[in-house]
Amino acid sequence: MSVTLADIQAAAERIRGHAIETPLIESPALNERMGLRVLLKAETLQRVGAFKFRGAYNRLVQLSAEGRTRGVVAFSSGNHAQGVALAAQMLGISALIVMPKDAPGVKVAATQAYGAEIRFYDRLTDSREAIAAEIAEARGSVVVPAFDDPDIIAGQGTVGLELVAQARAMGAALDVVVAPISGGGLLAGLATAVKGLSPDTAMVGVEPEGFDDTLKSLQAGERKVFKPTGRSLCDALESPFPGVLTFPILQQTVADVAVVSDPEVTAAMRYAFSTLKLVVEPGGAAALAALLAGKVNTFGGKTVALVLSGGNVDPDQFARVIGGEI
C-alpha cells in the first residue's frame, strides 16, 4: 500500500488544530558559513518535542469507537512513544509503550507523564515487535507501528506540506530537502509531499554510522536487515532496517543518503545551541550534521531545507555535549 499526496493532505486536515505548524527558520550566520540559503524546519518545537506527534495523532484519531476501547500498544525509543502517549491521552485511549531499558530518561519521564504504561526491553537481545504483538494479542489492543503504517507515514508527510508552503511564502524554491532516516516514516512522507508539490526538489536522507541500513538497502536494490554491533548517539535513528512500506517510497524519491558520525552530530548540536539558539537531540541534528560536515550533495542547488526532527535530549547528556565532553 502506497501513500499519496491526497492522503497527506487529508492527514493535515485531521491534525489541524491539534499539531503545531512549526516555524521555518533562516539563519544569516548559517547561510554565510555554508554559502547557501538554508531553511530549518524546527520540529523540535512540535508537541512532544518531535515530529512523531503528527503521525501518531493521525493514526489514533481514525480508530473506531470499538478500537479506542481496546487501547493501543506501540514500541519506541522515545519520540514515537511520546507522540502515541499524548495522542492517546487527548483522545481518551489507554496506551502501553514498549521502550528500551536504556532509553533517554527525559523521554521515559515524558511518556509516563502523558499517562502511558511502559514495558521495558533490552534492545540488543529482545524483539520489541514480538513483545508488542504478544501484549496486543493478550489485551486485544491495536498495535501502532513507529513507521511502517500508511497513516503514520501520511501524518509525518504533513511536515512536507508545511515546508513547501512556508518556503514559497519566503520566496524560496527548494533545491534540496534533507531529513534523518530511522525506519523511513518521516522521509517517506516528507518526500511524497515535497515531490508531489515540487517535483524538481531533490530528497536526501541522513543515517548514523553503524545504522546505515537504508543506504545499503538502496545500494542493493532490496531491503536489508542489519544486526547492530554497537550503539549510536542518535538513539532515535537506530532502526536496523527500512520499513516494508517506506522502502519502496524511498527507492522512488530519494536522491542520496549521507552517513554521519557521533562527533559530527555533537558538533551540530553545539552549533545549533550556540549559533541558532536551538536545543536539538542527536538524531534530530543529523541533517544539520551532514550539512556542516560537507556531506550533503546539493546537486548544484543553492537553497537547502533541513528537518530538525526532535529536541528531546537528556539534560545531563546535553550538558556534556555542549561542554565538549562527548
Buried (B, 14 or more C-beta within 10 A) or exposed (E): EEBBBEBBBBBBEBBEEBBBBBEBBBBEEBBEBBEBBBBBBBBBBBBBBBBBBBBBBBBBBEBEEEBBEBBBBBBBBBBBBBBBBBBBBBBEBBBBBBBBEBBBEBBBEBBBEBEBBBBBBEBEEBEBBEBBBBBBEEBEBBBBBBBBBBBBBBBBBBBBBBBBEBBEEEEBEBBBBBBBBBBBBBBBBBBBBBBBBBEEBBBBBBBBBBBBBBBBBBEEEEBBEBEBEEBBBBBBBBBBBBBEBBBBBBBEBBBBBBBBBBEBBBBBBBBBBEEBEBBBBBBBBBBBBBBBBEBBBBEEBBBBBBBBBBBBBBEEBBEEBBEEEB
